[in-house]
Amino acid sequence: MATPASFFRVAILLATFLLTLPAPAVFAAEFSEEVLTRQGLIKTALAQEPADLLIEGPTVLNVFTQEWLPNQDIVIRDKRIAWVGDSGTWPGTAETRIDARKEWAVPGFGESHKHIESSYLTPEYEAALVIPRGNTWTMEGSHELSNAIGPMNAVFWLMAEKAGSPLKIFPSIGSATPPTAYEQGAGYYGYQEMEDFLRSDLRVTALGEVMDWPAVSNPDAPASKRIWGMIQATWDNRGVVEGHGSGLRTVDEINAFSASGLASDHEVKLAEEGLRKVRRGIFLELRPDATRALIPLLNELGISDWSNLSVTTDDRDVAATIELGAMDHNIRNAIEAGAPIEAAYMMGSYNTARHFHVEHLVGSIAPGRYADVVLLNDPKTVSITRVIANGKLVSKGNKYLPEVVSVDYPDWARNTMNVGRQMIAEDFVIAAPPGRDQVNVALIRPFYFEPDFMKDVLSVTDGRVEGDATRAISKVAVVDRYSGKGAVSKMFWRDVGPITPGSALASSQMHDIHNIWTVGNDDTAMALAVNTVANQHGGWALVSQGKVVATVELDIAGLMTARPVDEVAAEVESMLDAADEMEWIGAPGLPERMRFAFLTASPWRWQLVAPYESNPVGFVNVTNGETHPVVW
């Protein structure tokens, strides 16, 4: 048995040993801005220091309990909320007060999946467009920009906010960089690039929509290693992996999609498809059509938990946003489709914040969160009276109050058109095999998903194959704008294109690689349209009867422009008006949908891409790499 003396000796030895250990490390670095902010909020919440703003008396939507709390005060210090509670009970003082006793307050709206690039506006002008419509933060699906500027992707998206813009952007890094193994833009992202993005800034929260399902599901696909490397880097750094489940509708496919770790889908089209996906743990980012399809089915089934649903925009240009709205349109659409009002606002705010693990920053009217408050006079119709963002009153009605901040975009964002030369008509000629008066041609159409391309016969004139508007066949071409080689691929498409003689349309908005595409009935007009786009550093050009009749200049990455909302919207409207004066195959007016018609993501198969080393024609099945001549 141990004696007291032996215990004493052991204690002495232990104490001697502990004295030889180094002293515990003391945190000597300066606290971060976030820590200092939280420390200040504590003092204001306890009324030890004053508030900057107090919003008096609105009925507040509490997203944690899904209830409306009447007669509340919202106490704000700098950009954050410090205190929320019954009106008149906070004992502190505030520099400014807003009387909102007849209004309803909901959290600032947040997009779960949007390409700001598709608005045509840079972020500071996007803020002026969407903040009066309730948007105060956006999960940016950045693979459009990533293909145009490569490694500078996250830096770009954070520039405007650092310059003082009130719109908060959380970049989701573009997985489709490049979109397939058969394309190459200005960027290449794999494991290391994704890790670098996630570690560069805490605002980078996710890997953006993983579109190449063949590469995810088939380890032998040429892009599989790159895609899975990005996925692993995201998980290694506790990020969210976003999905793109277009065309995946069977139970087996949806199970495989969910099992892969792809956490969301914004490509739902059918009600039953959406139900199958949400039942298998996939967070749905519902565009308006999908919202109208799915919500009645959920109500019919008596489903009451809406927490795995959000509403979002994806792509909407400036003119359409002015006409329809932004997230206010999406939330209103959900309410009209039958969603409970509280759930609809949560689908536009808190649900998304929680999915991306930023609910400590945005998505609710609660202490510590950014002071983003949308005031309404009628929550049923999403009738917005005022918007507070980052603790400042930034809009009344539809008027944006601050001056748009100035952002000095560098050359890497402005000079991205590297075509390398001026196009000539001969670049768009499709030559026939010698001695032929007719040829077989491969055909597809916009949004063509069939496993095999169509075929037809076209006549040959002076050794050249031309389209035939009487049979709804036009020439389409893709010009490489990245390598400086001026490489062109061309073929014939059905059901799209101009009938007016000497006409063409061209654009550098070509989801997702963003080369320059053109459709036309005249080689000289096609060259003119492409050159116009390249010379103005990107955008749109419409040629009618041999003359440029409309342009939209998108001089930032060939996708956006740092110009006022009304000015850009007017350019878009002028182009649409000019197109209305022309005759078109199929639906009348500008075929704006063509900017999405070159997608190479699932479920697309045969597609025209820029020429590459093993395929100078550029016509390829993007699911397996099979190629085929466009004439034979």
C-alpha positions in Angstrom: 0.0 0.0 0.0 1.3 3.5 -0.9 2.2 5.7 2.0 1.7 9.4 2.4 5.4 9.9 1.9 5.3 8.1 -1.5 2.4 10.2 -2.6 4.4 13.3 -1.6 7.4 12.2 -3.6 5.2 11.6 -6.7 3.7 15.0 -6.3 7.1 16.7 -6.1 8.3 14.8 -9.3 5.1 15.8 -11.2 5.4 19.5 -10.1 9.1 19.5 -11.2 8.2 18.0 -14.6 5.4 20.6 -15.1 7.8 23.4 -14.4 10.0 22.2 -17.3 7.2 22.5 -19.8 6.9 25.7 -21.9 4.3 28.2 -20.8 0.9 28.0 -22.6 0.9 30.2 -25.7 -0.9 33.5 -25.3 -2.9 35.0 -28.2 -0.7 37.9 -29.1 -2.0 38.8 -32.5 -4.6 41.6 -33.1 -8.2 40.5 -33.1 -9.9 40.2 -36.5 -12.5 42.8 -37.7 -15.2 40.2 -37.0 -14.2 39.7 -33.4 -14.0 43.5 -32.8 -17.4 43.9 -34.4 -18.9 41.3 -32.1 -17.4 42.9 -29.1 -18.9 46.2 -30.0 -22.3 44.7 -30.6 -22.3 43.3 -27.1 -21.7 46.8 -25.7 -24.6 48.3 -27.7 -26.9 45.3 -26.9 -26.3 46.1 -23.2 -26.8 49.8 -23.8 -23.3 50.5 -22.7 -22.6 52.3 -26.0 -25.1 54.0 -28.4 -26.6 52.6 -31.6 -26.3 54.2 -35.0 -29.9 53.4 -36.1 -33.1 52.2 -34.5 -36.0 50.9 -36.6 -39.1 51.5 -34.5 -42.1 49.3 -34.3 -42.4 47.1 -37.4 -44.0 43.7 -37.4 -40.9 41.5 -37.8 -40.7 38.0 -39.4 -38.8 35.7 -37.1 -37.4 33.1 -39.4 -36.4 30.8 -36.5 -39.9 30.3 -35.2 -41.8 31.2 -38.4 -43.9 33.8 -36.7 -44.7 37.5 -37.1 -43.8 39.5 -34.0 -45.6 42.8 -33.8 -44.3 46.2 -32.5 -40.6 45.3 -32.5 -37.5 47.5 -32.4 -34.4 46.7 -34.4 -31.2 48.3 -32.9 -28.3 48.7 -35.3 -24.6 49.4 -34.7 -22.6 50.2 -37.9 -23.5 47.4 -40.3 -24.9 44.9 -37.9 -28.0 44.2 -35.7 -27.2 44.5 -32.0 -30.6 44.0 -30.4 -34.2 43.0 -31.4 -37.2 43.1 -29.0 -40.4 44.7 -27.9 -40.6 48.3 -28.9 -39.5 50.8 -26.3 -37.8 48.3 -24.0 -34.1 48.8 -25.1 -32.7 51.2 -22.6 -30.0 52.7 -24.9 -29.8 55.7 -27.2 -29.6 55.8 -31.0 -28.3 58.5 -33.3 -31.0 58.0 -35.9 -34.5 56.5 -35.8 -36.8 55.2 -38.6 -40.5 55.0 -37.8 -41.7 51.7 -39.2 -44.7 51.2 -37.0 -47.1 50.6 -39.9 -44.7 48.4 -41.8 -43.7 44.8 -41.9 -40.0 43.8 -41.7 -38.4 40.8 -43.4 -34.7 39.8 -43.8 -32.9 41.1 -46.9 -33.4 38.8 -49.8 -30.5 36.5 -50.9 -30.1 34.7 -54.2 -29.2 31.0 -53.8 -28.0 30.8 -57.4 -27.5 33.7 -59.7 -25.1 34.7 -62.5 -24.8 38.4 -62.0 -23.0 38.4 -65.4 -26.4 37.6 -67.1 -27.8 40.9 -65.9 -25.0 42.6 -68.0 -24.1 44.7 -65.0 -21.0 44.8 -62.9 -21.7 44.3 -59.1 -21.9 48.0 -58.1 -24.6 48.6 -60.8 -26.3 45.3 -60.0 -26.7 46.7 -56.5 -28.5 49.7 -57.9 -30.8 47.4 -59.9 -31.7 44.7 -57.3 -31.4 46.4 -53.8 -34.6 48.4 -54.3 -36.2 45.1 -55.1 -35.1 43.6 -51.8 -31.8 41.9 -52.7 -29.0 42.6 -50.3 -26.8 39.5 -50.9 -26.1 37.0 -53.6 -24.6 33.6 -54.0 -22.8 34.2 -57.2 -22.5 31.2 -59.5 -19.3 32.4 -61.0 -18.3 30.0 -63.8 -19.2 32.6 -66.5 -16.6 35.0 -65.3 -14.2 32.3 -64.3 -13.9 31.2 -67.9 -13.2 34.8 -69.0 -10.6 35.9 -66.3 -9.4 32.6 -64.7 -7.5 33.1 -61.5 -8.9 36.6 -60.7 -12.4 35.3 -60.2 -12.9 35.8 -56.4 -10.9 39.1 -56.5 -13.3 40.5 -59.0 -16.5 39.7 -57.1 -15.2 41.3 -53.9 -14.0 44.5 -55.5 -17.2 46.5 -55.5 -18.1 45.7 -51.9 -14.6 46.7 -50.8 -15.2 50.0 -52.6 -18.4 50.5 -50.6 -21.2 48.8 -52.5 -23.9 47.6 -50.1 -24.6 44.4 -52.1 -22.8 41.4 -50.5 -21.5 38.8 -52.8 -20.5 35.2 -51.8 -18.6 33.7 -54.8 -19.3 30.1 -55.6 -16.2 29.1 -57.6 -17.0 27.9 -61.1 -16.6 24.2 -61.5 -17.1 24.5 -65.2 -13.7 26.0 -65.8 -13.5 24.8 -68.5 -17.0 23.4 -68.9 -15.8 20.2 -70.7 -12.5 18.6 -71.7 -13.3 19.8 -75.3 -13.1 23.5 -74.5 -10.6 25.9 -73.1 -11.1 29.5 -71.9 -8.9 31.8 -69.7 -9.1 29.6 -66.6 -8.3 26.0 -65.5 -9.5 25.0 -62.0 -8.5 21.9 -60.2 -7.8 20.8 -56.6 -5.1 23.4 -55.9 -7.0 26.3 -57.5 -10.1 25.5 -55.6 -8.2 25.3 -52.3 -6.6 28.6 -53.0 -9.9 30.3 -53.6 -11.4 28.9 -50.4 -8.5 30.0 -48.3 -8.2 33.4 -50.0 -11.4 34.9 -48.4 -14.2 33.6 -46.1 -16.8 35.0 -48.5 -15.9 32.1 -50.9 -18.2 29.4 -49.5 -18.8 26.9 -52.3 -17.9 25.1 -55.4 -20.4 26.4 -58.0 -22.9 24.1 -59.8 -21.0 20.9 -60.9 -22.4 20.6 -64.4 -20.4 17.8 -65.9 -22.4 14.9 -64.6 -20.7 12.4 -67.1 -17.3 13.4 -65.4 -18.8 12.9 -61.9 -20.5 9.6 -62.7 -17.9 8.1 -65.0 -14.3 7.9 -63.6 -13.0 7.2 -67.1 -14.3 10.5 -68.5 -11.5 12.9 -69.4 -12.6 15.6 -66.9 -13.3 13.3 -64.0 -10.1 13.8 -62.1 -10.3 17.6 -62.4 -13.9 17.7 -61.2 -13.4 15.3 -58.3 -10.3 17.2 -57.3 -12.3 20.4 -57.0 -15.0 18.5 -55.0 -12.3 17.1 -52.6 -10.7 20.5 -52.2 -14.1 22.0 -51.2 -14.8 19.3 -48.6 -11.2 19.5 -47.3 -11.9 23.2 -46.6 -15.5 22.7 -45.3 -17.2 24.3 -48.3 -20.5 23.4 -50.0 -20.6 21.5 -53.3 -23.4 22.8 -55.5 -25.0 20.6 -58.1 -26.6 20.9 -61.6 -29.0 18.0 -62.0 -30.5 18.9 -65.4 -32.1 15.9 -67.0 -31.6 13.6 -64.0 -35.1 12.6 -63.1 -35.3 8.9 -62.4 -35.1 7.6 -58.9 -31.8 5.8 -59.7 -30.2 8.9 -61.2 -31.4 11.2 -58.3 -30.0 8.7 -55.8 -26.7 8.7 -57.6 -26.6 12.5 -57.7 -27.3 12.8 -54.0 -24.8 10.1 -53.2 -22.1 11.9 -55.1 -22.3 14.7 -52.5 -23.7 17.3 -54.9 -25.8 19.3 -52.4 -28.2 21.3 -54.5 -30.0 21.6 -57.8 -31.4 24.6 -59.6 -32.3 22.7 -62.8 -35.6 21.2 -61.6 -38.4 21.5 -64.2 -41.0 18.9 -63.2 -43.0 18.7 -60.0 -42.4 15.0 -59.4 -38.7 15.5 -60.2 -38.5 18.2 -57.5 -40.3 16.0 -55.0 -37.9 13.1 -55.6 -34.9 15.3 -55.2 -35.9 17.1 -52.0 -36.9 13.7 -50.5 -33.3 12.6 -51.0 -31.7 15.5 -49.3 -31.0 17.8 -52.3 -31.5 21.5 -51.5 -33.6 22.9 -54.3 -32.9 26.4 -55.8 -36.2 26.9 -57.6 -36.5 29.2 -60.6 -39.9 30.7 -61.2 -41.3 28.0 -63.5 -40.1 25.2 -61.1 -41.7 27.1 -58.2 -45.1 27.2 -59.9 -44.8 23.4 -60.7 -43.6 22.1 -57.3 -45.4 24.1 -54.7 -49.0 22.9 -55.5 -47.7 19.3 -55.3 -46.2 19.9 -51.9 -49.4 21.5 -50.7 -51.4 18.6 -52.1 -49.3 16.2 -50.1 -49.5 18.2 -46.9 -45.8 18.8 -46.7 -45.2 21.5 -44.1 -41.4 21.7 -43.9 -40.1 24.1 -46.5 -36.6 24.4 -45.1 -34.8 22.6 -48.0 -36.2 24.9 -50.6 -35.2 28.3 -51.9 -36.3 30.5 -54.8 -33.8 32.1 -57.1 -33.2 33.8 -60.4 -30.2 32.1 -62.1 -30.2 34.3 -65.3 -32.1 37.5 -65.9 -30.9 40.5 -67.9 -31.3 44.1 -66.8 -34.3 44.8 -69.0 -36.1 41.7 -67.8 -35.4 42.6 -64.2 -36.8 46.1 -64.6 -39.9 44.5 -66.0 -40.3 41.5 -63.7 -38.3 42.3 -60.6 -35.5 40.4 -58.9 -35.9 38.3 -55.8 -39.1 40.1 -55.0 -40.6 38.6 -58.2 -39.4 35.1 -57.1 -40.9 35.4 -53.6 -44.2 36.9 -54.9 -44.3 34.0 -57.4 -43.9 31.5 -54.6 -46.7 33.1 -52.6 -49.0 33.1 -55.7 -48.2 29.4 -56.3 -49.5 28.6 -52.8 -46.5 28.7 -50.5 -47.2 29.9 -46.9 -46.1 33.6 -46.7 -43.6 32.9 -43.9 -42.1 30.0 -45.9 -41.8 32.1 -49.1 -39.7 34.8 -47.3 -37.6 32.1 -45.7 -37.1 30.6 -49.2 -35.7 33.9 -50.2 -33.4 34.4 -47.2 -32.8 32.2 -44.2 -33.0 28.8 -46.0 -30.2 29.8 -48.4 -28.1 31.3 -45.7 -28.2 28.1 -43.7 -27.5 25.9 -46.7 -24.3 27.9 -47.4 -23.4 28.1 -43.7 -23.5 31.9 -43.6 -26.6 32.2 -41.4 -24.5 33.9 -38.7 -24.1 36.8 -41.2 -27.3 37.0 -43.4 -30.8 35.7 -43.7 -32.5 36.8 -40.6 -33.3 39.9 -38.5 -31.3 38.8 -35.5 -28.4 40.1 -33.4 -25.0 39.8 -35.0 -26.3 39.6 -38.5 -25.9 42.3 -41.2 -28.5 44.9 -40.8 -30.4 44.0 -44.0 -34.1 44.8 -43.5 -36.8 45.0 -46.2 -39.8 47.1 -45.1 -43.1 46.2 -46.7 -46.6 47.7 -46.6 -48.1 44.4 -47.7 -46.2 41.1 -47.2 -48.7 39.1 -49.4 -47.8 41.1 -52.5 -44.1 41.8 -51.6 -44.8 45.5 -51.8 -41.5 47.1 -50.7 -41.4 50.6 -49.2 -37.8 50.8 -48.0 -34.7 48.8 -47.9 -31.9 49.0 -45.2 -28.6 47.3 -46.2 -25.5 47.2 -44.0 -27.3 49.5 -41.5 -28.1 52.2 -44.0 -31.3 53.3 -45.7 -30.4 52.5 -49.4 -33.8 52.7 -51.2 -37.2 54.2 -51.0 -39.8 52.7 -53.3 -37.9 51.8 -56.4 -35.3 54.5 -56.0 -31.7 53.6 -55.1 -30.4 56.3 -52.7 -26.6 56.0 -52.6 -24.3 57.1 -55.3 -23.0 54.1 -57.2 -19.5 53.5 -56.0 -16.6 53.8 -58.5 -14.6 50.7 -59.1 -11.4 50.9 -61.1 -11.5 47.6 -63.0 -8.0 46.6 -64.2 -6.9 45.5 -67.7 -7.3 41.9 -66.8 -11.0 42.5 -66.5 -11.4 44.8 -69.5 -9.1 43.4 -72.2 -10.4 39.9 -72.5 -11.1 39.7 -76.3 -8.1 38.0 -77.7 -9.5 36.9 -81.1 -6.1 37.9 -82.7 -7.3 39.2 -86.0 -10.2 40.7 -87.9 -12.7 38.2 -89.3 -13.4 38.1 -93.0 -16.3 36.6 -94.9 -14.2 33.6 -96.0 -13.8 32.6 -92.4 -17.5 31.6 -92.4 -17.6 29.7 -95.7 -18.5 26.0 -95.4 -16.9 24.4 -98.4 -18.4 21.4 -100.2 -16.3 18.3 -101.1 -15.1 18.8 -104.7 -17.5 18.1 -107.6 -20.7 18.0 -105.5 -23.9 19.8 -106.2 -25.5 18.5 -103.0 -24.1 17.5 -99.6 -25.3 15.8 -96.4 -25.2 18.1 -93.4 -25.3 17.5 -89.7 -28.0 19.6 -88.0 -28.9 20.4 -84.4 -31.2 23.1 -83.0 -31.1 25.3 -79.9 -31.5 23.2 -76.8 -31.1 19.9 -78.6 -30.7 17.0 -76.2 -31.1 14.0 -78.5 -28.4 11.3 -78.5 -27.9 11.6 -82.3 -27.7 14.8 -84.4 -30.2 15.4 -87.2 -29.3 15.1 -90.9 -30.4 16.8 -94.1 -29.3 17.7 -97.6 -28.3 21.2 -98.8 -27.4 22.5 -102.2 -23.9 23.6 -103.3 -23.3 26.9 -105.1 -19.9 27.7 -106.5 -18.4 25.1 -104.1 -20.1 26.6 -101.0 -22.8 25.2 -98.8 -25.4 27.8 -97.7 -28.3 27.7 -95.3 -31.9 27.6 -96.5 -34.3 29.8 -94.6 -37.3 28.2 -96.4 -36.4 25.0 -94.5 -35.5 26.9 -91.3 -31.8 26.2 -91.7 -29.2 28.8 -90.8 -25.4 28.9 -90.5 -24.0 29.1 -87.0 -20.3 29.7 -86.0 -18.1 29.9 -82.9 -15.0 32.1 -82.8 -12.3 31.4 -80.2 -11.7 34.6 -78.3 -9.0 33.3 -75.9 -6.0 31.9 -77.8 -5.4 34.8 -80.3 -5.5 32.4 -83.2 -8.9 33.5 -84.5 -10.0 29.9 -84.9 -13.6 29.4 -86.3 -15.9 26.4 -86.3 -19.2 26.5 -88.2 -22.1 24.3 -89.1 -25.9 24.5 -89.8 -28.6 24.7 -87.2 -32.4 24.4 -87.6 -35.2 26.6 -86.3 -33.2 29.7 -85.6 -31.7 32.6 -87.5 -32.6 35.7 -89.5 -34.5 35.7 -92.8 -33.9 39.4 -93.6 -31.1 39.4 -96.2 -27.6 40.2 -95.3 -28.2 39.6 -91.5 -26.4 38.2 -88.5 -26.4 38.3 -84.8 -23.3 37.8 -82.6 -22.5 37.8 -78.9 -19.7 37.1 -76.4 -22.4 35.8 -74.0 -22.1 32.1 -74.8 -22.8 30.0 -71.7 -20.6 28.7 -70.4 -17.2 29.1 -72.1 -18.1 32.6 -73.5 -16.4 32.5 -76.9 -18.1 34.6 -79.6 -21.0 32.9 -81.4 -22.8 34.1 -84.4 -25.9 33.0 -86.4 -26.6 34.5 -89.9 -27.5 34.1 -93.5 -24.6 36.0 -95.0 -20.8 35.4 -94.4 -19.9 39.1 -94.7 -22.6 40.0 -92.2 -21.4 37.3 -89.8 -17.8 38.7 -90.0 -19.1 42.2 -89.4 -21.1 41.1 -86.3 -18.2 39.2 -84.8 -15.7 42.0 -85.4 -18.1 44.5 -83.9 -18.4 42.4 -80.7 -14.6 41.9 -80.5 -13.8 45.6 -81.2 -16.1 46.8 -78.4 -14.5 44.3 -75.9 -17.6 42.1 -75.8 -21.3 42.2 -75.9 -23.9 41.9 -78.7 -24.0 43.1 -82.3 -27.0 42.9 -84.7 -26.5 43.3 -88.4 -29.4 43.8 -90.8 -29.0 44.1 -94.6 -25.3 44.5 -94.3 -25.3 47.2 -91.6 -24.9 47.2 -87.8 -28.2 48.3 -86.5 -27.8 47.6 -82.7 -25.1 46.9 -80.2 -24.9 46.2 -76.4 -21.4 46.9 -75.1 -20.2 44.5 -72.4 -16.6 45.6 -72.0 -15.9 43.9 -68.6 -14.8 40.3 -69.4 -17.1 40.4 -72.4 -20.0 39.8 -70.1 -20.8 42.9 -68.1 -20.4 46.7 -68.2 -19.8 49.3 -65.5 -22.6 51.7 -66.7 -25.9 52.9 -65.2 -28.8 50.5 -65.1 -31.1 52.7 -67.4 -28.4 53.2 -70.0 -27.7 49.5 -70.3 -31.4 48.6 -70.3 -32.0 51.1 -73.0 -29.3 49.5 -75.2 -30.9 46.1 -74.7 -34.4 47.5 -75.5 -33.0 49.2 -78.7 -31.5 45.9 -79.8 -34.8 44.1 -79.2 -36.7 46.9 -81.1 -34.2 46.6 -84.0 -34.7 42.8 -84.1 -38.5 43.3 -84.2 -38.0 45.2 -87.5 -36.5 42.1 -89.0 -37.9 38.7 -90.1 -36.7 35.6 -88.2 -37.1 31.9 -88.5 -39.6 30.6 -86.0 -40.5 32.9 -83.2 -40.3 36.6 -84.1 -37.8 38.9 -82.6 -34.2 38.6 -81.3 -33.3 34.9 -80.5 -31.8 36.0 -77.2 -32.1 32.4 -76.0 -29.1 31.6 -78.2 -26.7 32.8 -75.5 -27.7 29.6 -73.6 -27.9 27.4 -76.6 -24.2 26.5 -76.7 -24.2 24.9 -73.2 -22.1 21.8 -73.0 -23.5 20.6 -69.6 -25.8 17.6 -69.1 -28.1 16.8 -70.8 -26.5 18.3 -73.9 -24.8 15.8 -76.2 -23.8 17.0 -79.7 -22.6 20.6 -79.7 -20.5 23.1 -81.6 -17.5 24.3 -79.7 -14.4 26.2 -80.8 -11.9 24.1 -82.8 -9.3 22.2 -80.8 -6.3 20.2 -81.7 -7.9 16.8 -82.4 -11.1 18.3 -83.7 -10.6 21.2 -86.1 -14.3 21.1 -87.1 -15.5 21.6 -83.5 -18.6 19.4 -83.7 -18.4 17.0 -80.8 -20.5 14.8 -78.5 -19.6 16.3 -75.2 -20.6 13.2 -73.2 -18.0 10.9 -74.9 -15.8 13.0 -77.2 -17.1 11.5 -80.5 -16.7 13.8 -83.4 -18.3 14.0 -86.9 -17.9 16.1 -90.0 -20.6 18.8 -90.5 -20.8 18.2 -94.2 -20.0 15.0 -96.2 
